[in-house]
Amino acid sequence: MSKLPHDPQLRKLEMFRQNFLFLISDGTYPPHRQQRLFQWCQQIALDWDEARAYIAQDSTTFLKLIIGHIIADGRVTPLEVASLHKLQRRLGLGQVRVPPVEQLYDVVERKIEAMLIERAAYLSSPGLITSLTQKIADYHLPEVRQQRLLDVLARQHELAKLMAGQLPIVQPQIDLYADEICHLDIDATFAPAQAAAKEVSTGRLVVTNLRIMVLSPQGGLALPWPQVHAIVPLSNGITILGQSKAHTPSGAAGEFTYGTVCCPDPQYIATLIGAARRIRLTPTPQPIPTNKRLLQP
C-alpha cells in the first residue's frame, strides 16, 4: 500500500481510491460495492462527488478494461451495452466520452449494418422493418448513431420494395399512352454517347411500365423495355445501353445506342429502372391445365 499523504482531505481521498481499487480488483463493480463506498464516505464526511472525481482516471481505466472484454468476442448484445451504460453512470462517467465506448459503438453499428445487408432481400416486409427498428432501439445508442442506423434501414427498405416489384406510381408531366403507368418523372441532364460538352441537354427522365425516355428540346431517347440492354449506375447518374432496333432483317441484334443521364440518387433510380424492366420482361406464369396428367411411377 502506498504511503498516505499528510493532508487530511487528501488522505481521505487516497483512502477512497485504494478502497475503490480493492473493490474492482476482480474485474467487477456491482451496485452493492458502490453502496459500501458511498456509506464509507458518509462515515468519514467525504463528499461523494469529490471522491469520484478524484478517481476519474482509475474509473476510466477500469471502464476501458470492461469494454475491451465486451469487444473481444465480437458479439456485442443489447444487454451488454445496457450493463455498460449502468456501469458508466455508477463510476460517475456518464458524460465522459471515453474512446473505447466510441469503439464499442462502432462495433455495434458494423454489426447492425452487416445484419441489414444479410437480410436485404427480405427488407420489403413491414414486419421485419418493425422488428429491426426495435433491435436498433434495444442498444440505446447515442441519438446520432441510432438515427444513422434508422436512416440506413429506411433506405434499404425503400430499395428492397423496388426489387420486390413494389414500384411507385406518380403523376407524369407529359402525356402517356392510355395503358401506360408512370413510375418516375424527374429533372435530368442527358449526354449522348461521345457527345461534346455543348451537346449535354437538360430535360426529363421518365420511366413507365412500357418504356424509358429521356426528353429534352435538344433530343433524347425513348426505348421500350425489350430494347433496353442494361442500366449502369454511376457516381452522379446512370448510363443507358439499348438497341436502336430489336433485330435487323437478317435476324441479328440491332446497333447499340446509349447515353448518360445525370440525375440525383443514381442507386435508387437504377434499382427502380431495373425492377421495371424485369417486371415487364418476365413472362407471366401460366396455370397448369386442369386436364394435365402427371407422370405415374
C-alpha positions as CSV (number, residue, x, y, z in Angstrom):
1,M,0.0,0.0,0.0
2,S,1.3,3.4,-0.9
3,K,2.1,6.0,1.8
4,L,-0.8,8.2,2.5
5,P,-0.4,12.0,2.3
6,H,-0.4,14.1,5.5
7,D,-3.1,16.5,4.3
8,P,-6.4,15.2,6.0
9,Q,-8.5,15.7,2.9
10,L,-6.0,14.2,0.5
11,R,-5.6,11.4,3.0
12,K,-9.3,10.6,2.8
13,L,-9.4,10.8,-1.0
14,E,-6.4,8.5,-1.3
15,M,-8.0,6.0,1.1
16,F,-11.1,6.2,-1.0
17,R,-9.1,5.4,-4.1
18,Q,-7.4,2.4,-2.5
19,N,-10.8,1.1,-1.3
20,F,-12.1,1.5,-4.9
21,L,-9.2,-0.3,-6.4
22,F,-9.6,-3.1,-4.0
23,L,-13.3,-3.5,-4.7
24,I,-12.8,-3.7,-8.5
25,S,-9.7,-5.9,-8.3
26,D,-11.8,-8.9,-9.5
27,G,-12.9,-7.0,-12.6
28,T,-16.5,-6.2,-11.4
29,Y,-18.2,-3.3,-9.7
30,P,-21.7,-4.2,-8.8
31,P,-24.2,-1.8,-7.2
32,H,-23.7,-3.2,-3.7
33,R,-20.0,-2.3,-3.8
34,Q,-20.7,1.2,-4.8
35,Q,-23.1,1.4,-1.9
36,R,-20.4,0.3,0.5
37,L,-18.1,3.1,-0.8
38,F,-20.9,5.6,-0.5
39,Q,-21.6,4.7,3.1
40,W,-17.9,4.8,3.9
41,C,-17.8,8.4,2.5
42,Q,-20.7,9.3,4.8
43,Q,-18.9,7.8,7.8
44,I,-15.8,9.9,7.3
45,A,-17.6,13.0,6.0
46,L,-16.1,12.8,2.5
47,D,-18.0,14.4,-0.3
48,W,-19.2,11.7,-2.7
49,D,-18.9,13.7,-5.9
50,E,-15.4,15.0,-5.0
51,A,-14.3,11.4,-4.2
52,R,-15.5,10.1,-7.5
53,A,-13.9,13.0,-9.4
54,Y,-10.6,12.1,-7.6
55,I,-10.6,8.6,-9.1
56,A,-11.9,9.6,-12.5
57,Q,-8.7,8.3,-14.2
58,D,-8.9,5.0,-12.4
59,S,-12.6,4.7,-13.3
60,T,-11.9,5.4,-16.9
61,T,-9.1,2.8,-17.0
62,F,-11.5,0.2,-15.4
63,L,-14.2,1.1,-17.9
64,K,-11.8,0.6,-20.8
65,L,-10.9,-2.8,-19.4
66,I,-14.6,-3.9,-19.3
67,I,-15.2,-2.6,-22.8
68,G,-12.2,-4.5,-24.1
69,H,-13.6,-7.7,-22.7
70,I,-17.0,-7.0,-24.4
71,I,-15.5,-6.2,-27.7
72,A,-13.0,-9.1,-27.7
73,D,-15.5,-11.8,-28.8
74,G,-17.2,-9.6,-31.4
75,R,-20.6,-10.4,-30.1
76,V,-22.0,-7.3,-28.5
77,T,-25.5,-7.8,-27.2
78,P,-28.1,-5.1,-26.1
79,L,-27.8,-6.5,-22.5
80,E,-24.0,-5.9,-22.5
81,V,-24.4,-2.3,-23.8
82,A,-27.2,-1.6,-21.2
83,S,-24.9,-3.0,-18.4
84,L,-22.1,-0.9,-19.7
85,H,-24.2,2.3,-19.6
86,K,-25.2,1.5,-15.9
87,L,-21.5,0.9,-15.0
88,Q,-20.5,4.2,-16.7
89,R,-23.1,6.0,-14.6
90,R,-22.1,4.1,-11.4
91,L,-18.5,5.2,-12.0
92,G,-19.5,8.8,-12.3
93,L,-18.5,8.9,-16.0
94,G,-22.0,9.3,-17.5
95,Q,-21.0,12.4,-19.5
96,V,-17.4,11.4,-20.3
97,R,-16.6,10.5,-23.9
98,V,-14.3,7.5,-23.4
99,P,-12.7,6.4,-26.7
100,P,-13.3,2.7,-26.1
101,V,-17.0,3.5,-25.7
102,E,-17.0,5.0,-29.1
103,Q,-15.1,2.0,-30.3
104,L,-17.9,-0.2,-28.9
105,Y,-20.5,1.8,-30.6
106,D,-18.5,1.4,-33.9
107,V,-18.7,-2.4,-33.4
108,V,-22.4,-2.3,-32.7
109,E,-23.0,-0.1,-35.9
110,R,-21.0,-2.5,-38.0
111,K,-22.8,-5.5,-36.6
112,I,-26.3,-4.0,-37.3
113,E,-25.2,-2.8,-40.8
114,A,-24.0,-6.4,-41.6
115,M,-27.3,-7.7,-40.4
116,L,-29.2,-5.3,-42.7
117,I,-27.0,-6.5,-45.6
118,E,-27.6,-10.1,-44.7
119,R,-31.4,-9.6,-44.7
120,A,-31.5,-7.1,-47.6
121,A,-33.6,-9.4,-49.8
122,Y,-36.3,-9.5,-47.1
123,L,-36.4,-5.9,-46.1
124,S,-39.5,-5.1,-48.2
125,S,-41.5,-6.7,-45.3
126,P,-43.0,-4.1,-42.9
127,G,-43.0,-6.6,-40.1
128,L,-39.3,-7.2,-40.5
129,I,-38.7,-3.4,-40.6
130,T,-40.6,-3.1,-37.3
131,S,-38.5,-5.9,-35.7
132,L,-35.2,-4.4,-36.9
133,T,-36.2,-0.9,-35.7
134,Q,-36.8,-2.4,-32.2
135,K,-33.4,-4.2,-32.3
136,I,-31.7,-0.9,-33.1
137,A,-33.5,0.8,-30.2
138,D,-32.6,-2.0,-27.8
139,Y,-28.9,-1.0,-28.0
140,H,-29.7,2.5,-26.7
141,L,-27.0,4.1,-28.8
142,P,-26.4,7.8,-28.9
143,E,-29.1,9.6,-30.8
144,V,-26.9,10.5,-33.8
145,R,-25.7,6.9,-34.2
146,Q,-29.2,5.5,-33.7
147,Q,-30.6,7.8,-36.3
148,R,-27.9,6.9,-38.8
149,L,-28.8,3.3,-38.5
150,L,-32.5,4.0,-38.8
151,D,-31.7,6.0,-42.0
152,V,-29.8,3.1,-43.4
153,L,-32.7,0.7,-42.6
154,A,-35.2,3.1,-44.2
155,R,-33.0,3.3,-47.3
156,Q,-32.6,-0.4,-47.6
157,H,-36.4,-0.9,-47.1
158,E,-37.0,1.5,-49.9
159,L,-34.6,-0.3,-52.3
160,A,-36.0,-3.7,-51.2
161,K,-39.5,-2.7,-52.1
162,L,-38.3,-1.7,-55.5
163,M,-36.6,-5.0,-56.0
164,A,-39.7,-6.8,-54.8
165,G,-41.7,-5.1,-57.6
166,Q,-43.4,-2.5,-55.4
167,L,-42.8,0.4,-57.7
168,P,-44.1,3.9,-57.0
169,I,-46.9,5.4,-59.2
170,V,-46.5,9.1,-59.9
171,Q,-48.4,11.7,-61.9
172,P,-46.4,12.4,-65.1
173,Q,-45.8,15.9,-66.5
174,I,-46.2,14.5,-70.0
175,D,-48.9,12.7,-72.0
176,L,-48.6,8.9,-71.9
177,Y,-50.4,6.1,-73.6
178,A,-53.8,5.1,-72.2
179,D,-52.4,1.9,-70.7
180,E,-49.1,3.4,-69.5
181,I,-48.3,3.8,-65.8
182,C,-45.6,6.3,-64.8
183,H,-43.1,5.2,-62.1
184,L,-40.6,8.1,-62.3
185,D,-40.6,11.6,-63.8
186,I,-37.7,13.9,-62.7
187,D,-35.4,16.6,-64.0
188,A,-32.2,15.3,-65.5
189,T,-29.4,16.1,-68.0
190,F,-28.6,13.9,-70.9
191,A,-25.4,13.4,-72.8
192,P,-25.5,11.0,-75.8
193,A,-22.6,8.7,-76.3
194,Q,-19.4,10.6,-77.3
195,A,-21.2,13.9,-77.1
196,A,-19.3,17.1,-76.8
197,A,-19.8,19.2,-73.7
198,K,-22.1,21.6,-75.6
199,E,-24.4,18.7,-76.6
200,V,-25.4,18.0,-73.0
201,S,-29.0,18.9,-72.7
202,T,-31.4,19.5,-69.8
203,G,-34.7,17.6,-69.8
204,R,-36.6,14.9,-68.0
205,L,-36.1,11.2,-67.2
206,V,-39.4,9.3,-67.4
207,V,-39.8,5.6,-66.5
208,T,-43.1,3.8,-67.2
209,N,-44.3,0.3,-67.2
210,L,-43.8,0.3,-71.0
211,R,-40.6,2.2,-71.7
212,I,-37.8,4.5,-70.5
213,M,-37.5,8.0,-72.0
214,V,-35.1,11.0,-71.8
215,L,-36.9,14.0,-73.2
216,S,-35.2,17.4,-73.9
217,P,-35.6,20.1,-76.6
218,Q,-32.2,19.0,-78.0
219,G,-33.3,15.4,-78.4
220,G,-33.1,12.3,-76.2
221,L,-34.1,8.7,-76.4
222,A,-37.2,6.5,-76.0
223,L,-36.7,2.8,-75.6
224,P,-39.4,0.1,-74.9
225,W,-38.2,-2.3,-72.3
226,P,-37.3,-5.2,-74.8
227,Q,-34.8,-2.8,-76.4
228,V,-33.1,-1.8,-73.1
229,H,-29.9,-3.8,-72.8
230,A,-28.5,-2.6,-69.5
231,I,-28.6,0.2,-66.9
232,V,-25.2,1.1,-65.4
233,P,-25.2,3.2,-62.2
234,L,-22.5,5.9,-61.9
235,S,-21.5,8.2,-59.1
236,N,-23.6,11.1,-60.4
237,G,-26.1,9.4,-62.8
238,I,-26.7,6.3,-64.9
239,T,-25.7,5.1,-68.3
240,I,-28.5,3.6,-70.5
241,L,-27.4,1.0,-73.0
242,G,-30.1,-0.1,-75.5
243,Q,-30.7,-1.4,-79.0
244,S,-31.8,1.0,-81.7
245,K,-33.7,-1.9,-83.3
246,A,-34.9,-5.1,-81.8
247,H,-33.4,-7.1,-84.7
248,T,-32.0,-6.5,-88.1
249,P,-33.7,-8.1,-91.2
250,S,-31.1,-10.8,-91.1
251,G,-32.1,-11.6,-87.5
252,A,-29.0,-10.3,-85.8
253,A,-29.2,-7.8,-82.9
254,G,-29.5,-4.2,-84.0
255,E,-27.0,-1.4,-83.3
256,F,-26.5,-0.3,-79.7
257,T,-27.1,3.2,-78.7
258,Y,-26.5,4.7,-75.3
259,G,-26.2,7.9,-73.3
260,T,-25.5,9.1,-69.8
261,V,-28.2,10.7,-67.7
262,C,-27.0,12.9,-64.8
263,C,-29.6,12.7,-62.0
264,P,-29.9,12.6,-58.2
265,D,-29.7,9.3,-56.3
266,P,-28.4,7.1,-59.1
267,Q,-28.6,3.9,-56.9
268,Y,-32.4,4.4,-56.3
269,I,-33.1,5.2,-60.0
270,A,-31.0,2.3,-61.3
271,T,-32.8,0.0,-58.9
272,L,-36.2,1.3,-60.0
273,I,-35.4,1.0,-63.7
274,G,-34.0,-2.5,-63.3
275,A,-37.2,-3.6,-61.4
276,A,-39.5,-2.0,-64.0
277,R,-37.6,-3.7,-66.8
278,R,-37.6,-7.1,-65.0
279,I,-41.3,-6.9,-64.4
280,R,-42.1,-6.1,-68.0
281,L,-39.8,-8.7,-69.5
282,T,-40.7,-11.6,-67.1
283,P,-43.3,-13.9,-68.6
284,T,-46.5,-14.2,-66.6
285,P,-46.7,-17.8,-65.2
286,Q,-49.3,-19.8,-66.9
287,P,-51.6,-22.0,-64.8
288,I,-51.3,-25.8,-65.2
289,P,-54.3,-27.1,-67.2
290,T,-56.8,-29.0,-65.1
291,N,-56.6,-32.0,-67.5
292,K,-52.8,-32.2,-67.3
293,R,-51.7,-35.6,-66.3
294,L,-48.7,-36.1,-64.0
295,L,-46.2,-38.9,-64.6
296,Q,-47.1,-42.0,-62.7
297,P,-44.4,-44.2,-61.0
